[in-house]
Amino acid sequence: MYRYDEFDATLVAERVAQFRGQVARRLSGALSEDEFKPLRLMNGLYLQLHAYMLRVAIPYGTLSSKQMRRLAHVARKYDKGYGHFTTRQNIQYNWPALVDTPDILDDLADVEMHAIQTSGNCIRNVTSDPYAGATADEIEDPRPYAEMIRQWSTFHPEFSFLPRKFKIAVTASDHDRAAVKVHDIGLRLYPNEAGEAGFEVLVGGGLGRTPYVGHVIRRFLPKEHLLSYLEAILRVYNTQGRRDNLYKARIKILVNSEGADRFADLVEAEWTKIKGRGVDLPAEEAARIRAYFAPPDFEDLSDRSEKLEAARAADEDFARWLRVNTKPHKAPGYAIVNISLKSIGGVPGDISDMQMEAVADLAEAYSFDEIRATHEQNLVLPHVKKDDLHAVWSALGGAGLATANIGLVSDIIACPGLDYCTLANARSIPIAQSIAERFADLGVQEDLGELKIKISGCINACGHHHVGHIGILGVDKKGEEFYQITLGGSGAEDASLGEIAGRGLSSTQVVDAVEKLVGFYRGNRQDGERFLDTYRRLGAGPFKEALYEAA
Amino acid sequence: MKAVTANRLDDGAVVYLGDDDQWTPHLCAAARFDNADAAPVLAAAKSRTAEITDAYLIEIDGEGAPAGRETLRETIRTSGPTVRPDLGLQAGASQ
């Protein structure tokens, strides 16, 4: 894992001291709220319905056990005993007091954590594949590039007041687990015909009120030019992005109004000017960063574990969890373990302090001290020996963390919605809970296969509803919660935006509606088809008919 | 009828302007104003920037409960998240 050098440590410590002074001046009245608000936002501190909310960065979703224990400590000491993992691999606390935030940030800084780049119109915390460094299907670990982008972007003076927030995601696998096509910049590392690794660069993707799938503006960018090319994109956006209208200020609006080809030309022209002027990392510095992400010391194991096979044969619940929640690892005899934060009836992404500590203990004992957060609001133990899977499953079960539903109908992304958020028009979490309870039977869920339901409580789309196989958007209709269904979206490598199915539904109708859609899929699927595949084969018409048929 | 609400500056808690001109976490103790009288009260409340932030008016009914278009939002603010009955003022009420 990356470890802070003296620059990182100084930068974070100085930022906390600065914020401590700003908080003191706000409390004394020396700073007005208008003066203070942008300062607190630069430190990840929002004001929500019930309290402040602190969003803590987890760069590219990678955490050590020590860091996870510290997150548990913060939840217990300063909050109400839990945290909430977000759709950008961060964690949020829902109840911190303003007066405590400098102390919280000091406690986090002790373990190389902070809330920088979690808010404001800057380059936000870079996200990546939660299976990075573990999955068999990647060309190399994408995290060194995410770390290079972090170092380049943190407090970048030219890009600290962009027209709007800016989100970058990096993957190095054909299977996109980082939603790169719906980011401001999506980077996909892949090998060209000569076998060299380089980036496919997508720009202008995003959700919110004007959703777009990103456009490829460069097919193949040699790795060594990553930072200069990113800088060229940011320069074009910073000078030409709209600042007159909040709703048209994201880069996606610029890219789509100029056209992707013309935008690519603008970037190319800027890149020609700055390339070779010291923005790109020297090879030795890139190698130094890469060395932090060297694979752990995997044992030389047979890929088949007799111990695992015996346990699998003896317990169907364990066997199901293996099928659903574990994924192939690149090292023989190891597996990737997904920890669902979507217990049936629970709050998607929420985790208690005790559960955080249980995960930390398991990572320390069984996963080379590493934990990952996913953009689907779950956690991952990336490197678990197959021999240890039964022990890990048993311990997760004891902590209420062994729900075997990864990628299934109850593995729902939901934003905090009107239960917490000032922007929300409707609640998201109760809808997610009701759907999960309706499909509670894990055997039924597994039979239904991959089905991504995503729920947002307002048009800002933090719950990614546009890219749900079934998307649900909460709207306010004269003071009542209504929900609009979209169908056929995907945030993965086959990205697409969902189509609105028809008129909105009340909160009591929406669960029935999902059941009707799922029932229609089950009755019409062909061998091996996911919900999304059947939808794409048959088109929207029959699904809409099924959805709105008279009860 | 209107009441003045805000978030307390030091911890962000939801508060209401009470009859004694102090901030209270209990909506039932909030001062009630006729619609016509509320604007100057809000303006005065907003100037108390060392105590609160984000002050605004909410609609309440004759019993002092949230009313109108924002009923659900203001009910959640005053009680706590509907998905966590153990948190917020609603938790205290049930104990």
Chai-1 contact restraints between the chains, C-beta under 6 A:
chainA,res_idxA,chainB,res_idxB,connection_type,confidence,min_distance_angstrom,max_distance_angstrom,comment,restraint_id
A,G29,B,A50,contact,1.0,0.0,6.0,A-B,restraint_1
A,E33,B,T49,contact,1.0,0.0,6.0,A-B,restraint_2
A,E33,B,T53,contact,1.0,0.0,6.0,A-B,restraint_3
A,L47,B,N7,contact,1.0,0.0,6.0,A-B,restraint_4
A,L47,B,G12,contact,1.0,0.0,6.0,A-B,restraint_5
A,L49,B,R77,contact,1.0,0.0,6.0,A-B,restraint_6
A,A51,B,G12,contact,1.0,0.0,6.0,A-B,restraint_7
A,Y52,B,G12,contact,1.0,0.0,6.0,A-B,restraint_8
A,K80,B,L87,contact,1.0,0.0,6.0,A-B,restraint_9
A,A97,B,D11,contact,1.0,0.0,6.0,A-B,restraint_10
A,L98,B,D10,contact,1.0,0.0,6.0,A-B,restraint_11
A,V99,B,D10,contact,1.0,0.0,6.0,A-B,restraint_12
A,V347,B,V83,contact,1.0,0.0,6.0,A-B,restraint_13
A,D419,B,P81,contact,1.0,0.0,6.0,A-B,restraint_14
A,D419,B,T82,contact,1.0,0.0,6.0,A-B,restraint_15
A,D419,B,V83,contact,1.0,0.0,6.0,A-B,restraint_16
A,I429,B,V83,contact,1.0,0.0,6.0,A-B,restraint_17
A,G479,B,R69,contact,1.0,0.0,6.0,A-B,restraint_18
